[in-house]
Amino acid sequence: MRFGLIAVPAIAAVALLVAGCGNYSGKTVSPLPKTVEGKAQPAPATATTTAATTTTAPAATTAAATTTAAATAKGDPVAGKAVFLSAGCSACHTLKDAGSSGAVGPVLDTAKPSLALVLNRVTNGMGGMPPFKGNLSDAQIQNVAAYVVQATSGG
């Protein structure tokens, strides 16, 4: 009887963890998409003025520069850190800036995901990661994506 009182809650806890956190389909899950949807916004031109002339040159147009600019323009990384810590992200992901060491999902410091990838995964989920659309507001999703990109220098 005493064994049953201890075993039943322990088995239930393990079942809940297995149901929500793992990829048990036998497939290898990668933090990188096979295809990329959408496109980056073009970088704005920058102006340089000298004593007699003004010239306009395009700003840096690399994907990393564009993604980083978009991350800070659409979301608030400071608010995103609070979302990362409160929404349970640290339970599955390792992210040095957040002091998290989860071992279920990708190590974000190593993966350095782009803004588009973080937005997609947080919104829609994939593999063992559940979708957060409906649990987090669009602003919270934008904020946590901006935070992850900024903290990892992703893009």
Secondary structure as GFF3:
##gff-version 3
##sequence-region A 1 155
A	DSSP	alpha_helix	2	21	.	.	.	ID=ss1
A	DSSP	beta_strand	45	49	.	.	.	ID=ss2
A	DSSP	beta_strand	54	58	.	.	.	ID=ss3
A	DSSP	alpha_helix	63	74	.	.	.	ID=ss4
A	DSSP	alpha_helix	77	86	.	.	.	ID=ss5
A	DSSP	alpha_helix	89	92	.	.	.	ID=ss6
A	DSSP	beta_strand	94	95	.	.	.	ID=ss7
A	DSSP	three_ten_helix	96	98	.	.	.	ID=ss8
A	DSSP	beta_strand	100	101	.	.	.	ID=ss9
A	DSSP	alpha_helix	108	111	.	.	.	ID=ss10
A	DSSP	alpha_helix	115	124	.	.	.	ID=ss11
A	DSSP	alpha_helix	138	152	.	.	.	ID=ss12
###
